[in-house]
Amino acid sequence: MGALRVLGTETACGTTVGAASTFDGSTDVRLINVGTTVRLITVANAADATLGTLSLAGGETVIIKKKTTDQVFAANAEVKGTAVLTEG
């Protein structure tokens, strides 16, 4: 993986589509599960329709790509996210 440019402050993911975040319209979002339990991550579009889901193991980090208006939420606030730009 190349370098990351951090574009925002790491925050706990919302736990419902109503509390989801676009991460300031970023297309790349770094997610980390700071807990020990596997947590479900959901990406939804601006109309709140689910586009896809993935499971994030405890301690695991992933970078997802999304459209600027897509929103991300998780099954638990132990999942934190940060807007990033992948470089390299």
Buried (B, 14 or more C-beta within 10 A) or exposed (E): EEEBEEBBEBEBBBBEBEEBBBBEEBBBBBBBBBBEEEBEBBBBEEEEEEEEEEEBEEEEEEEBEBEEEBBBBBBBBBBBBBBBEBEE
